[in-house]
Amino acid sequence: MDHGEAACLREASLDYGRLRALDRIDLAVTRGEVLALLGPNGAGKSSAIALLTGRLRPSTGLARVFGHDPCEASVRRRMGVMLQSEGLPEMLKVGELVRQFSAYYPAPRALHDTLVLAGLEGLQGRRYEALSGGQQRRVQFALAICGRPPLLFVDEPSTGLDSDARRLLWTAVGAMRDEGTAVVLTTHYLEEADALADRIMLINQGRVVAQGTPQAIKLRAAGRRIRCRTTVDADVVASWPGVDSVAHVPSQTGVLEIACCAAEEVLRRLLALDSGLSSLEVGSGSLEQAVLSLTRGDPESGQEREAA
């Protein structure tokens, strides 16, 4: 399997008049990898995808897909793109849409295979306009994958999907990654990024502020979560430096859950006050905590954190 670089941005900036949407960012995604771009609304995620898909050109810097300008027609035929909105012909049937888009690619999937991957079995003869919002979203995903592209962009893929359809899409993305497809994902569902991504790049105000595996980012940025049975009062623990929150675990008498950024110091204090401390568990925080922690920092510092 080829694990070479599929797409990259090098020192890329994007200006809309006087507004700088992206500020000299470096980004790369390789074959057989899911890269999740995360960040608050307006952070620059969609702008980065616009540069990589050739819909916009960088104001400064470089965008390359398989070593070429993403605006070239031959390069575009190697991409699959699922954006948040699509102006599709509403009168066409699902099967007609998939066949039409498949014709743009040199070696597309069989129609049946595409419908199965996208969870559209039984809907081949249904007009697009007659589908629910979630079903239309699945059609948009089918059109992005029908050409068996080596590079796939999925922008907020789970919008409008129920939990079963979301899991099916996750399975499909995982299968494509295993085939060697490079996948660039943007999502507000952090559970989705945690489940799918091999690597996360966090963008805030047009700059990359952190990148690494989901686990590395959770460990480094969000601190730790401690659970233990202790006689130390929760209000006392909450007053210690480095403690973000303390909560009693429901139905478990004397058990506290502590979110903190200095687990070793908190444990030292706990043991000093309660030699009988028990049921101790120490784990990483959530990805949501990590994202909030990193985007609360000073975006003007320009510093990127690498989570190894």
QUIPE-V938570 format. One record per residue. RES is the residue in one small letter. PSI is psi as a letter, one per 30 degrees, with the letter a starting at -180 (none if undefined). BURIAL is b if it has 24 or more other C-alpha atoms within 12 Angstrom, else e. Layout:
RES;PSI;BURIAL  RES;PSI;BURIAL
This chain:
m;k;e  d;j;e  h;g;e  g;l;e  e;k;b  a;e;b  a;l;b  c;l;b  l;k;b  r;j;b  e;h;b  a;k;b  s;l;b  l;k;b  d;k;e  y;j;e  g;b;e  r;f;e  l;k;e  r;j;e  a;e;b  l;k;b  d;i;b  r;h;b  i;k;b  d;k;b  l;k;b  a;k;b  v;k;b  t;l;b  r;k;b  g;g;b  e;k;b  v;j;b  l;k;b  a;k;b  l;j;b  l;l;b  g;l;b  p;l;b  n;k;e  g;g;e  a;f;b  g;g;b  k;e;b  s;e;b  s;e;b  a;e;b  i;e;b  a;e;b  l;e;b  l;f;b  t;f;b  g;g;b  r;f;e  l;l;b  r;k;b  p;k;b  s;e;b  t;l;e  g;a;e  l;k;b  a;k;b  r;k;b  v;j;b  f;h;b  g;g;e  h;l;e  d;k;b  p;f;b  c;f;b  e;k;e  a;e;e  s;e;e  v;e;b  r;e;b  r;f;b  r;g;b  m;k;b  g;k;b  v;k;b  m;j;b  l;l;b  q;f;b  s;k;e  e;k;e  g;i;e  l;k;e  p;j;e  e;f;e  m;f;e  l;l;e  k;l;b  v;e;b  g;e;b  e;e;b  l;e;b  v;e;b  r;e;b  q;e;e  f;e;b  s;f;b  a;f;e  y;f;b  y;l;b  p;e;e  a;i;e  p;l;b  r;l;b  a;k;e  l;e;b  h;e;e  d;e;e  t;e;b  l;e;b  v;e;b  l;e;b  a;g;b  g;h;b  l;g;b  e;k;e  g;f;e  l;g;b  q;e;b  g;g;e  r;k;e  r;k;e  y;e;b  e;f;e  a;f;e  l;l;e  s;l;e  g;e;e  g;e;b  q;e;b  q;e;b  r;e;b  r;e;b  v;e;b  q;e;b  f;e;b  a;e;b  l;f;b  a;f;b  i;f;b  c;f;b  g;g;b  r;h;b  p;k;b  p;f;b  l;k;b  l;k;b  f;k;b  v;j;b  d;j;b  e;h;b  p;f;b  s;f;b  t;k;b  g;g;e  l;k;b  d;l;e  s;e;e  d;e;e  a;e;b  r;e;b  r;e;e  l;e;b  l;e;b  w;e;b  t;e;e  a;e;b  v;e;b  g;e;b  a;e;e  m;e;b  r;e;b  d;f;e  e;f;e  g;g;b  t;k;b  a;k;b  v;k;b  v;k;b  l;k;b  t;k;b  t;k;b  h;f;b  y;j;b  l;f;b  e;e;e  e;e;b  a;e;b  d;e;b  a;e;b  l;e;b  a;k;b  d;e;b  r;k;b  i;k;b  m;k;b  l;k;b  i;k;b  n;k;b  q;h;b  g;g;b  r;l;b  v;j;b  v;f;b  a;l;b  q;l;b  g;a;b  t;l;b  p;e;b  q;e;b  a;e;b  i;e;b  k;e;b  l;e;b  r;e;b  a;e;b  a;f;b  g;b;b  r;l;b  r;k;b  i;k;b  r;k;b  c;l;b  r;k;b  t;l;b  t;f;e  v;k;b  d;k;e  a;e;b  d;e;e  v;e;e  v;e;b  a;f;b  s;f;e  w;k;b  p;k;e  g;f;b  v;k;b  d;e;b  s;l;b  v;k;b  a;k;b  h;k;b  v;k;e  p;k;e  s;g;e  q;j;e  t;k;e  g;g;e  v;k;b  l;k;b  e;k;b  i;k;b  a;k;b  c;l;b  c;g;b  a;i;b  a;e;b  e;e;e  e;e;e  v;e;b  l;e;b  r;e;e  r;e;b  l;e;b  l;e;e  a;e;e  l;f;e  d;j;e  s;f;e  g;g;e  l;k;e  s;l;e  s;h;e  l;k;e  e;k;e  v;k;b  g;l;e  s;l;b  g;a;b  s;l;b  l;e;b  e;e;b  q;e;b  a;e;b  v;e;b  l;e;b  s;e;b  l;e;b  t;f;b  r;f;e  g;a;e  d;j;e  p;f;e  e;f;e  s;f;e  g;g;e  q;k;e  e;k;b  r;k;b  e;j;e  a;j;b  a;none;e
